[in-house]
Amino acid sequence: MPVRTSVSSQDSPGKGAGLGLALGSALAFGGSGVAAKPLIEAGLDPLHVVWLRVAGAALVMLPVAIRHRALPRRRPALLAGFGLLAVAGVQACYFAALSRIPVGVALLVEYLAPALVLGWVRFVQRRPVSRAAALGVVLAAGGLACVVEVWSGLSFDALGLVLALGAACCQVGYFVLSDQGSDAGEAAPDPLGVIAYGLLVGAAVLTAVARPWSIDWPVLAGSARLNGTAVPAVALLAWIVLVATVIAYVTGVLSVRRLSPQVAGVVACLEAVIATVLAWVLLGEHLSAPQVAGGAVVLVGAFIAQSATPAEGSSTPVASGGAERELSARGTAA
């Protein structure tokens, strides 16, 4: 199944608004880990935080799902894939990684997804990739080596790194799903409807896995600590559900409609920067100079990989990259 880029007009009148929406989406998604980690440290299981996030967002988006109630009959495979990979898989692996490694490191590892997509294209689909795309993969891998400080024998928790890599792999599966409906034109499913049903599917899957009936509810009635400052736990949860999920996905969808995937992808790269800065200011998580430099190289490599042109002899674009909210729109309304 080929992986394609969607086509959007860069000359649309709403380009300025699109940039603002994309920046807002990056800010919203970048703050999810910073809000979730204090809840995990306060005693909530990472899977329970994921379930609360997804189930809460699904409840908010339920009216949208009702409006598009014919969608499950038209695109059941797409909705199942979106819910399993883009919602349940990515969030569960990412939040579990947060319980073991810094927020910035987890997100930078997740940003290997565009490079991993090219591996899928080259070795599974056996299609040529451009030299620029290959360079992006090499840069991303080299930058990651600096982020995890391989010269010191992986100074971070190995399981945490594996979980972050699992989040990246789930994003790869979602990149592959981006071809679904790309030839449907006006018959393509509404992206907001896909997001709504993806959240419902993700919530159902996570209910079976996370067993929310065992949640330590008193934790939510208390407070969590942001770098020593007490914050109501329920306020952090509200941020995760309303801002870091619902608003982040919706603004991401609207921004991609007004921008080209490449431009939106550039703004998407700011998510890792925003998350790292917020983790430094609010959680006191500091990265060393080599890790900061390595993170910058990872972002450059991811950007090159996601915006690379097709290799000679390939009739379709190599891959389309970006953070999870670009995927949510691009994969369903290509």
Secondary structure, 3 states (H helix, E strand, C coil): CCCCCCCCCCCCCCHHHHHHHHHHHHHHHHCHHHHHHHHHHCCCCHHHHHHHHHHHHHHHCHHHHHHCCCHHHHCHHHHHHHHHHHHHHHHHHHHHHHCCCCHHHHHHHHCCHHHHHHHHHHHHCCCCCCHHHHHHHHHHHHHHHHHCCHHHCCCCCHHHHHHHHHHHHHHHHHHHHCCCCCCCHHHCCCHHHHHHHHHHHHHHHHHHHHCHHHCCCHHHHCEEEECCEEEEHHHHHHHHHHHHHHHHHHHHHHHHHHCCHHHHHHHHCHHHHHHHHHHHHHHCCCCCHHHHHHHHHHHHHHHHHHHCCCCCCCCCCCCCCCCHHHHHHHCCCC
